[in-house]
Amino acid sequence: MGAWGYKALESDDGLDVIDFLRVHISKSTDWKMSEIITAMRANGFFGETFEDIAYYYDNSAMALAELYIAFNDDGKLHYRDENAPDGLAFGKLRSFTADTESLRFLLRYLTDIRDEVPDKDGMRESADLWQEYESYGAWKAHVLSLFDRLQQAIENA
């Protein structure tokens, strides 16, 4: 599975999101969720439709939600980059905004993850994989927390 914790950003897939943002988005000081989602969709981080279900897509949605919430909580993202002048991958980031449509896009992924909506093979791989580990309860609580935070952001938009 390539994970060392239950959060999406504590996995190889989450690091793929970080690397993508570092290469394709980090030059901007003001991030817009809609632009990030569009770029990530074009680069295979999400399915063509919500019926295209994959562990990677779920983790991409969770990782992006984690980043958005972290920035809104702290006003910055704490990812090291030895090549950046300030040592931070996203040190120049001033804002990370999201419109309602973008938040609903991520919320739809989180809703399907929370509800364990199955793929054509009858399972939701992300939930199925985590059920094998003791940290399943922490993972599920994290999914619910992300869901609640995005839902609050939509209500406050």
Backbone as a ProteinNet text record, in pm:
[ID]
protein_1_A
[PRIMARY]
MGAWGYKALESDDGLDVIDFLRVHISKSTDWKMSEIITAMRANGFFGETFEDIAYYYDNSAMALAELYIAFNDDGKLHYRDENAPDGLAFGKLRSFTADTESLRFLLRYLTDIRDEVPDKDGMRESADLWQEYESYGAWKAHVLSLFDRLQQAIENA
[TERTIARY]
82.9	0	87	208.8	297.2	254.6	212.3	167.5	236.9	269.9	331.2	242.1	122.9	22.7	-112.2	-215.8	-350.9	-393.8	-320.1	-355.3	-303.2	-371.6	-330.1	-190.8	-158.2	-25.6	84.2	46	141.2	149.5	151.4	157.3	231.6	273.3	339.3	247	118.6	22.7	10.9	10	5.7	129.6	244	367.6	363.4	291.8	272.2	198.7	99.3	25.6	119.1	198.9	295	391.3	447.1	541.9	475.7	353.3	282	264.6	220.9	202.4	333.9	438.4	570.9	616.9	592.9	639	544.8	414.3	318.9	248.2	240.4	157.8	238.7	350.8	419	468.5	481.1	527.7	424.2	299.5	192.9	192	168.1	158.9	15.2	-79.2	-220.7	-282.5	-312.1	-367.6	-518.5	-574	-718.1	-748.2	-833.2	-864.5	-914.9	-997.3	-1052.2	-940.9	-838	-726.1	-643.8	-627.1	-551	-624.8	-755.2	-833.9	-829	-842.2	-835.9	-701.3	-593.3	-459.6	-440.9	-488.8	-475.1	-559.3	-677.2	-761.7	-691.3	-632.2	-563.7	-441.2	-390	-269.2	-296.6	-422.8	-456.1	-470.8	-486.4	-504.3	-648.1	-741.5	-883.2	-937.6	-1047.3	-1110.7	-1186.7	-1227.5	-1309	-1443.8	-1498.1	-1625	-1608.2	-1707	-1702.5	-1722.2	-1770.4	-1785.3	-1651.2	-1550.9	-1414.3	-1352.6	-1354.8	-1312.5	-1176.4	-1083.4	-950.3	-892	-810.8	-742.5	-665.3	-598.3	-517.7	-604.8	-721.3	-810.9	-859.8	-894.9	-939.9	-830	-709	-597.5	-565	-578.7	-554.5	-653.5	-780.7	-883.4	-858.6	-825.2	-798.2	-675.4	-570.4	-448.1	-474.8	-550.3	-580.6	-665.5	-760	-840.7	-752.1	-659.7	-568.7	-485	-434.9	-354.6	-437.4	-556.1	-643.3	-675.4	-709.5	-741.9	-618.4	-504.5	-380.8	-345.6	-357.6	-325.6	-423.1	-548.9	-647.6	-635.1	-581.9	-557.1	-430.5	-323.6	-191.6	-144.1	-206.1	-161.8	-37.2	5.5	119.5	119.7	202.6	220.7	364.9	383.8	514.3	582.4	623.5	692.6	828.3	930.5	1068.4	1103.6	1190.3	1247.1	1384.5	1487.1	1623.4	1662.4	1590	1620.7	1552	1458.2	1387.1	1470.9	1471.3	1552.1	1520.9	1396.3	1359.1	1351.8	1384	1382.3	1245.4	1142.5	1006.6	957.4	890.8	839.7	735.5	657.2	548.4	557.9	680.7	705	647.7	625.5	574.4	422.1	358.5	213.5	146	62.8	-7.1	-153.4	-214.4	-355.5	-384.1	-485	-532.2	-683.5	-748.7	-892.7	-964.2	-1090.6	-1171.5	-1312	-1362.6	-1501.6	-1589.7	-1718.3	-1812.3	-1807.3	-1796.6	-1794.1	-1673.1	-1558.1	-1437.3	-1450	-1503.3	-1523.8	-1623	-1726.2	-1824.4	-1762	-1670.8	-1599.7	-1525.1	-1447.5	-1374	-1469.6	-1575.3	-1672.7	-1739.1	-1762.4	-1822	-1729.1	-1599.2	-1505.2	-1510.4	-1507.5	-1507.6	-1637.7	-1748.6	-1877.4	-1873.7	-1823.5	-1815.6	-1718.1	-1608.5	-1513.8	-1580.4	-1642.8	-1710.3	-1815.8	-1894.7	-2004.1	-1958.2	-1829.4	-1769.1	-1845.1	-1875.4	-1942.3	-1851.8	-1903.4	-1818.1	-1791.3	-1680.7	-1651	-1724.2	-1695.3	-1765.3	-1736.7	-1629.9	-1596.6	-1660.8	-1738.9	-1813.9	-1742.9	-1636.4	-1566.3	-1510.5	-1478.4	-1408	-1268.7	-1172.6	-1038.6	-978	-997.8	-937.4	-990.5	-1121	-1179.1	-1140.9	-1145.1	-1113.9	-970.8	-876.1	-736.7	-717.4	-780	-760.5	-825.6	-927.5	-993	-899.8	-794.2	-696.7	-601.6	-603	-507.1	-575.6	-500.1	-551.6	-590.1	-526.3	-551.8	-675.6	-755.2	-876.5	-967.3	-984.6	-1069.9	-1017.9	-886.6	-826.8	-842.4	-823.5	-841	-984.5	-1079.7	-1221.2	-1257.7	-1207	-1231.8	-1171.8	-1057.3	-993	-1078	-1128.9	-1217.1	-1337.7	-1397.1	-1513.1	-1476.7	-1358.1	-1312.4	-1294	-1230.7	-1213.8	-1350.1	-1439.9	-1576.2	-1641	-1634.7	-1696.1	-1633.9	-1502.4	-1434.6	-1470.4	-1479.4	-1518.1	-1664.4	-1746.7	-1888	-1902.4	-1825.8	-1826.8	-1778.7	-1676.1	-1623.4	-1729.8	-1806.4	-1914.2	-2021.2	-2057.1	-2159.3	-2115.4	-1986.2	-1933.2	-1896.7	-1907.8	-1870.5	-1976.1
-119.1	0	125	119.1	234.4	346.6	311.2	412.8	390.1	497.6	488.7	555	593.9	651.5	645.3	682.1	669.3	789.2	898.3	1013.9	992.9	1051.3	1035.3	1092	1201.6	1261.3	1182.2	1074.2	982.4	854.7	875.5	762.5	804.2	705.1	733.1	810.3	775.5	846.1	992.5	1018.5	1156.4	1233.7	1167.1	1232.2	1260.3	1177	1206.5	1339.2	1364.1	1491.1	1606.2	1591.2	1694.3	1722.6	1617.5	1635.4	1703.2	1664	1726.7	1876.1	1910.1	2051.5	2125.8	2063.9	2126.5	2160.6	2070.7	2089.7	2179.3	2158	2223.2	2345.6	2356.7	2462.4	2557.7	2515.1	2588.7	2727.3	2755.6	2888.3	2996.4	2955.4	3049.6	3076.3	3201.3	3235.2	3230.2	3220.8	3214.1	3094.8	2991.2	2869.6	2876.7	2825.8	2812.4	2663.8	2613.7	2471.1	2426.3	2506.9	2466.6	2442.2	2526.5	2509.5	2385.5	2360.8	2243	2115.9	2111.3	1993	1969.6	2075	2062	2003.1	2055.1	2005.2	1860.8	1829.6	1693.2	1595.1	1636.4	1549.4	1521.1	1623.3	1607.6	1517.9	1501.3	1421	1288.9	1243.6	1109.3	1090.4	1197.9	1184.2	1150.4	1173	1143.9	1070.2	997.8	926.8	1021.2	968.5	1046.9	1081.7	988	1008.9	955	979.3	926.5	775.1	718.9	573.9	505.2	581.8	529.8	532.3	420.1	411.9	343.7	408.9	351.7	407.6	327.2	369.2	499.8	508.6	627	752	742.2	857.3	899.9	801.6	833	903.8	851.1	911	1050.3	1070.6	1203.2	1304.8	1265.7	1355.6	1384.3	1281.1	1300.8	1389.2	1366.1	1445.4	1592.7	1618.9	1757.5	1823.4	1749.3	1801.5	1828.6	1738.6	1758.3	1884.2	1906	2025.2	2152.7	2152	2269.2	2303.7	2204.1	2225.6	2271	2207.9	2246.4	2391.8	2433.2	2572.2	2666.7	2633.4	2720.7	2723.4	2618.6	2617.2	2693.1	2675.8	2728.6	2847.2	2870.8	2978.4	2945.1	2818.8	2773.2	2621.3	2569	2424.6	2392.6	2294.2	2263	2146.5	2167.3	2062.6	2113.4	2038.9	2078	2058.4	2145.5	2133.9	2198.1	2114.9	2166.7	2258.2	2251.9	2337.6	2473.7	2490.9	2618.7	2715.3	2843.9	2942.1	2947.2	2929.3	2933.7	2794.8	2691.2	2554.9	2490.5	2565.4	2511.8	2497.6	2388.3	2363.6	2467.4	2512.3	2605.2	2731.2	2775.1	2888.4	3020.8	3034.9	3161.8	3163	3054.2	3043.7	3141.1	3230.9	3331.2	3296.2	3227.7	3191.9	3059.5	2992	2865.9	2870.6	2912.2	2932.4	2823.6	2805.3	2704.5	2757.7	2737.2	2771.4	2653.5	2677.2	2574.8	2450.5	2468.7	2353.8	2263.9	2322.7	2244.5	2170.6	2239	2173.8	2058.7	2077.7	1969.8	1852.1	1879.6	1773	1685	1748.2	1671.8	1605.2	1676	1620.4	1496.2	1495.6	1377.8	1257.2	1277.7	1168.1	1121.6	1215.6	1178.4	1110.7	1152.9	1088.4	943.3	922.4	786.6	699.8	759.1	685.2	650.9	752.1	731.7	621.8	627.4	531.2	400.4	391.9	273.7	230.7	329.5	302.3	208.5	93.4	-5.9	23.4	-32.6	-26.5	-140.9	-161	-264.9	-405.3	-420.1	-550	-568.9	-470	-484	-439.2	-360.4	-312.6	-173.4	-106.2	21.9	-7	-10.4	-56.8	16.7	148.6	222.6	172.8	155.7	106.5	-38.9	-118.1	-260.1	-281.5	-204.7	-217.6	-177.1	-65.6	-17.9	-109.4	-182.4	-272.9	-383.9	-406.6	-509.7	-464	-335.4	-280.7	-233	-234.6	-185.4	-38.8	36.7	180.2	212.5	111.2	136.1	237.8	226	319.5	462	480.1	613.5	665.7	578.3	618.4	662.2	583.7	615.4	746.4	767	892.9	1010.3	989.2	1094.8	1129.1	1027.5	1050.6	1133.9	1097.8	1171.3	1314.7	1334	1468.1	1553.6	1497.4	1570.1	1604.3	1509.4	1530.9	1648.4	1646.1	1753.3	1888.9	1893.4	2020.8	2076.7	1990.7	2038.5	2082.4	2008.3	2046	2183.8	2207.6	2338.8	2448	2417.6	2517.4	2552.9	2455.8	2482	2567.8	2537.4	2614	2756.7	2776.9	2911.3	2989.2	2924	2990.4	3091.4
0	0	0	53.1	50.5	142.8	264.4	360.6	494.3	563.6	695.8	800	759.1	848.6	779.7	850.3	794.9	710.3	714.1	631.9	489.9	393.7	254.5	231.2	299.9	284	354.5	418.6	479.8	395.4	264.2	171.4	45.1	-29.8	-157	-250.7	-250.5	-336.5	-295.4	-166.8	-118.2	-158.9	-155.3	-200.6	-349.9	-425.6	-568.5	-585.3	-500.8	-506.5	-472.6	-366.8	-327.6	-442.8	-501.3	-611.5	-730.8	-762.9	-873.3	-847.4	-728.1	-694.4	-695.3	-647.5	-645.2	-787.3	-880.8	-1018.5	-1099.5	-1085.6	-1175.6	-1118.8	-988.3	-928.6	-841.3	-786.5	-680.4	-721.2	-848.7	-890.4	-858.4	-847.8	-815.2	-664.7	-626.8	-484.9	-435.5	-528.6	-494.3	-565.7	-488.4	-546.2	-550	-658	-672.9	-689.3	-601.2	-602.1	-739.1	-804.3	-934.6	-1036.1	-1035.4	-1128.5	-1094	-966.3	-923.2	-961.3	-936.1	-971.5	-1122.4	-1200.4	-1346.8	-1388.9	-1333.5	-1367.6	-1321.3	-1202	-1150.9	-1233	-1273.5	-1357.4	-1490.3	-1548.2	-1676.6	-1665.2	-1544	-1522.2	-1452.2	-1452.6	-1406	-1256.4	-1180.4	-1036.1	-997.7	-1089.6	-1066.8	-1187.8	-1167.1	-1277	-1368.8	-1481.1	-1574.3	-1512.4	-1435.1	-1364.1	-1222.4	-1139.7	-1002.8	-1000	-1109.4	-1118.6	-1143.3	-1185.7	-1198.9	-1059.6	-994.9	-854.8	-846.2	-778.3	-758	-628.7	-564.6	-443.3	-467.4	-582.4	-615.3	-622.1	-683.9	-693.5	-555.8	-473.4	-337.4	-258.9	-268	-194.7	-247.5	-377.6	-434.8	-379.2	-373.4	-319.3	-171.9	-96.3	46.4	66.9	-10.3	3.7	-26.6	-132	-166.9	-58.7	-3.1	107.8	229.9	260.1	372.5	353.5	233.3	206.4	220.7	165.9	173.6	319.3	396.5	537.9	614.8	588.7	657.9	629.4	502.7	470.9	540	538.6	601.1	753	811.6	956.8	994.4	914.7	951.3	869	754.1	667	587.1	592.1	512.8	508.2	418.7	406.9	443.6	526.7	584.9	513.3	389.3	315.9	273.1	309.5	284	136.3	88.4	-45.1	-40.2	-44.3	-31.2	-147.3	-257.5	-372.1	-365.3	-274.5	-261.7	-177.9	-212.9	-139.8	10.5	47.7	189	252	172.5	223.6	225.5	189.1	188.1	44.6	16.6	-117.7	-157.8	-61.3	-90.5	-5.4	19.4	108	61.8	-68	-120.2	-133	-96.4	-107.7	-11.6	-65.9	15.4	38.1	-58.7	-43.3	-113.1	-62.3	-119.5	-107.1	-214.3	-210.7	-289.7	-254	-321.8	-342.6	-462.4	-487.7	-445.5	-439.1	-392.1	-480.5	-611.1	-702.3	-675.1	-650.9	-621.4	-488.7	-389.3	-259.9	-272.5	-353.2	-374.1	-447.6	-538.9	-608.9	-507.9	-420.4	-318.7	-220	-183.5	-89.2	-148.1	-278.5	-342.2	-327.8	-350.6	-328.2	-183.7	-90.7	50.9	91.8	33.7	60.8	13.5	-106.9	-160.6	-81.7	-35	49.2	182	243.6	372.7	363.5	256.1	238.8	174.6	144.3	82.9	-41.9	-127	-253.8	-333.7	-374.8	-440.4	-587.5	-635.3	-778.1	-848.1	-974.2	-1050.9	-998.2	-919.7	-860.4	-722.9	-679.5	-555.6	-429.5	-443.2	-323.7	-348.2	-240.3	-246.6	-195.7	-285.2	-251.9	-132.5	-124.2	-13.3	121	133.2	258.9	281.8	176	186.8	235.7	182.2	225	370.9	410.9	547	650	612	706.5	752.7	678.8	715.9	826.6	860.4	956.3	1083	1193	1320.5	1313.9	1227.1	1217.3	1132.5	1097.7	1019.4	1088	1218.8	1292.5	1283.4	1293.7	1282.5	1140.1	1041.1	901.4	876.2	923.4	902.6	972.6	1094.8	1166.8	1090.2	1029.2	949.8	827.3	759.7	645.3	689.3	801.6	853.4	889.5	945.2	979.7	854.5	752.5	626.3	566.2	569.6	519.3	591.8	725.2	805.4	774.5	762.6	735.7	598.7	497.9	364.9	362.8	433.4	441.3	508.9	614	680.5	585.4	507.1	412.1	309.3	264.5	168.4	233.6	355.7	426.4	450.6	468.9	496.5	369.7	254.4	127.9	85.7
[MASK]
+++++++++++++++++++++++++++++++++++++++++++++++++++++++++++++++++++++++++++++++++++++++++++++++++++++++++++++++++++++++++++++++++++++++++++++++++++++++++++++

